[in-house]
Amino acid sequence: MQISNYHTQQEEIACTTIMPTRMIPDMVDDVRQSLLKTPRSLSPKYFYDERGSELFDQICSTPEYYPTRTENRLLSKYAIDIIRKTRPDQILELGSGYSTKTRRLFDACEAMSQTCIYAPLDVCEEVLIESAQKLSEEYEWLGLNPLLGDYHGGLGNLPASNGSHLFVFLGSTIGNFERAEAINFIKEVYKAMRYGDHLLIGVDRVKQDNILHAAYNDAQGITAEFNLNVLHVLNRELKANFNTEEFTHSAIFNKNKERIEMRLISNTDQNVQINDLRESIQFDCGEDILTEISQKYTYTGIEKLLTEADFSITDHYQDEDAYFSLVLASK
């Protein structure tokens, strides 16, 4: 499908639905496969209901949480260089959310008189439309083609378009993948691209334990509330009866695996009913649920991740403390 009629600020904005190329498990499937079995875990995608999204925005503003502001600074500093080297006719962002940081790239396009189409891919239609409406007001020259879909369902049905493409995957979201899964995903991105296209990816770095610990255990307790909110999601969606006061947030850096592991730990022996599944879970005191991993990478680890997927590294941008990397790679 060729993109010929993309949206401008004068038009009503609608999303193009991207059909998955493989099955995506729903909450019922995930709970049966991961929460009802030991060791217990839960996909981090269930964090982001309306309340969870609000809490995550608050986390990004805490003094301890360096990734968001560090990545944004890198984008502000190097956006012109990135656009000069890629000259994209289309910017396609995976997991775009509100496209906050991507504006640095649009600013660079504007400064260089580089017009393009922006194709944000996200699972939430309301967020896509709201974001696209704001972008159409801020950047009158920007073509918009919001894509409604889940990149976990595969990238084989992304719409075709002419010209050069810059794929964008920010926020160190690659860290939520197990290492083997991360390589497979990067290979899938590579397959969806044309020769000469580029990928811009944000990746969090291995660093001092105390900095990592503080980032995921902020003094205000917002990350703890964010973690516990997933139990409210299960209560609402599956008619469960989790008591959040009976669980404690934990986020610890696993040095051997070089990743933050975020968990909810049961404070007592307890039985939780999941009525929609007609199941119950018996928690022992101290038993936990792994709710998220956040893989951290070394400089060489990042480049290995990309080169194993056959990408060529164009540039590796990092801050002065080497806390975070933006990597530009090409097919």
N, C-alpha and C positions, 0 to 999 in steps of 0.2 A: 504494500500500500504506500503510495507516494504522498508525502505531506504537501499539499498544494494550497489548501484553504485553512491556514492556521488563524488563530484569533488575534484580533487587534483590540485596542481600547474602545472602539466603537461597537463591538459585537458582544453579544451575550456569550459568556464563557461556559463551555461544556467540556467534559472529560472524554477521552478515548479509552475504552475499556481494553486492557491487555489480558487476554486469556492465558492461563497458566499452561505450561507444557508438561507439568507433572502434578500429582496430587499434593495439595497442601493440607496437612492435618488441622482439624479444627480443635476447639478447646476440649471437647469431649474426648477426642482421640488422644490429644496430648496428655490429659489428666490420666487416662487409662494406661497409657504407655510409660509415663514418667513419674507421676505423683503417687499412683497406687502401688508402684513397685519400688524396691530398695536397691541402691541408694536413691532417695527421692529427689526429683528435680522438676523444674517448670520452665517453660520457654519465657525469655524476657519480653517477648512481644505483648504479653498480657499486662505488662506494667502500664501501657499507654492508653488507658481510658481518659476521660476528660480531666479527672482529678490527677491522675498520674502524669499527664502531659503538663499540667500546671506546675506540679511539684518538680518535674525535671527542669522546667524553665527556671524555677527558683534555685535549683542545684547549680545550674550553669552560672548563676550570679554570686554564688558564695565565694568568699576569699580563698577557700582551700581548693576549689575545683578549677585547676589550671587549664585543662584541655581546650575548653571552648574559647577562652580569651586568647590562648596562645595560638591556636589554629587561625583565629580571626586576624590576629596581628600578622601572621605569616601571609595570609591571603591579601591583606592590605598592602604589605610590603612588596609582594612578588606578582600580584595580579597582572600588571602591565607586561611583565616578562613572560608570564604564562600565555596571555592572549597573543603577544607578538610571535611566540614560537608555535602556536597552534592555529591561529586564524580560523576559529570555528564558524561554520555556517549553522551548526546546531550544538547547543550545550544540553546534554541529557544527564539529569541528576538522579541517581538511585537513592530512594529514601529521602526525598527532598524536604519533607516537613513544611515549615514556613519559609524556606529558602532564604533565611536571614543572612548567612555568611556568603551565599552565592552572589549576593548583591555586589560584593567586592569585584567579582568577575564582570558583572554588567557595567559597573563604573569604569572598569578598564576598557571594555568594549566601546563605551561612549567616548572616552578620552581619545581612542584611536580610530573613531568613526568606523568601527567594525559592527555591522548589523548582523543579527543572528536570530534563530528560533530557539526558544527555551522549552525543553520537554521535561518537566518534573514528573518523576514516577513515585507514587505513594499509595498507601492502602486506604487513606481517608479522603473521600470525595469532598467533604465540607472544607477540610484544610486546603486541598488543592485549589478549589474555586476561590476561597477567600484570599489565598496567597496570590493567585493569578490576577485577581481583580486589583489588588494593591500594586502589583508589579506593572500592570497595564497603565496605571495612573502615574507611576514613578518613571517608567521608561516607555515613552510613547512609540519608540522605534522597535521595541522588542516584540517579535512574534511569539505567540504562546500556544503550546499544544500539550496541555496537562494529560498525563497518562495514569489511569486508575488501575493499579495492580500491585502484586506482591512479588518482589524480585526473588523471594524464596521459591516461587513457583516456576522459575526458569525465565530466560531472556529470549527465547527463540521466537516469540511473537511480537517483539518490538517493531513498530512501524519503520519502514525504510524511508530514507530522505536523501536528497542530493547533497553533494559537497562534503566538506570535512566535518568531523564530529569530535567533540570533547566530552568524554564520559566523566562524570564527577561522582565521587563516593567519599563524603566528608564525615567528620565527627568521630573518627576512629571506630566506626561501626564494624569494620573488619575484625576488631578485637572480640566481638561477640561470637565469632566462629571458633570452633576447635581448629587447631592448626591444619589438619588434613582437610577439613571442610573449607577453610579459608583458601587453600590452594585450588581446590575444585571450583570454588566460586570465582576466583580470579581467572581461571581458565575459561569459565563460562562467559565472563565479561569479554575476554579476548576473542572468543568465538563469535560474539555478537557484533564485533567491530570490523571495520574495513581496514585494509592496509593503508597506513598513513594517518589513521585516527589516533587520538591520544586519550590517556586515562590520567586523571588527577585524583590522588587518594590521600586521605589524612590518616596517619598512624601514630598511636601513642607509644612512647619509648620506655624502655626499662630505665629506672632511676632509683634514687634512695627510698628505702622502705618507708621512712617517716612521711615523705611527701605523698607517696601513693596512699598510705593509710589515712592521712588527713583528708585527701580528696574524696574518699568514699566513706568517711566517718566525720562529717562536718560538725562543728560545735553546736550549730543550731538544731541538729537532728533532722534536717530535711531529707537527707538520703535514707535515714531509718524510716521516716514516714512514707517515703516513696516505695521502699521495699515492702513494708507492711501493707501498703494499699492494695497489693496484688491479692491479698486475702479477702478484701472487700469485693474485689472483682469476682472472685470465685463464689463468694456468698451471693452476690447479686445474679450472676449468670447461671450458676448451677444449683442455686438454693442450698448452699452449704452453710455450716454454722461455725466457721472459724472465729475464735475470739482473739483479736489482735493483741490483747493484753497478756495473752499466754504465750506469745512468741517474742523473741528478741532479734533485732537486726545484727548481723555480723558481716564484716568485709575485711578479709585478710589477704595479704600478698603471699602467694605460693611461689617461693623462690625456685623450686625445682621446675615448675611448669611456666614460670615467668608470667603469672597472671593474677589479677585480683579475682577472688572467689567470694561472691556475695550470697549469703545464706540467711534463712530464718530458722532460729533454733527454738525448739519447744522448751518452755520453762518448767514443764511438769508432765507427768503421765496424763494423757488425755485421749479422748475419742472424738473424732470429728465426723459428722454426717455429711455426705454429699448426696442430697435427696434426688436430684435429677438423674443421677447414675445408680441410685439405689445401692450405694456403697458407703462404707465407713473406713476411716483410717485410724489405727491405734498408734499414737505417738508415745514413745518413751521419753522421759526427761532427758534432755540433751540431744535428742535426735533432730536432724536438720533437713531442710529443703534447699537445694542449690537453685537459686533463682537467676543468677547471671554470672557469666565469666567475662572478664575484660582483659584479653590477651595483650601483653606488652611486648614490644619488639626492639631488638638492637638494630643499629644502622645496617649491619650486614644481614641480619635476619629479614629486614624489609626488602632489601635488594634480592635476596634469595627467593623470597615469596613471589616477587614479580618475574624474575628471570626463569624460575621453574615453570611459569605459565607462558614463557616465550616472549615476554615483553622486553623491550630495550629501554633502559633508563635514560631519560633525556636530562632531567635535573632532580637533585635531591635537596630540597630547601629545609633548613632547620633553624630553630631559635638559638640564641647565644648559650642557653643552658642545656641544649640538646634534650629538652623535655618532649618535643613533638616534631614530627616530620610531615611535610607535604612532598609527595613524590609525583613527578610528571614522567609518564612512561608512554611509549609509542608501540604500535603494531607495525 
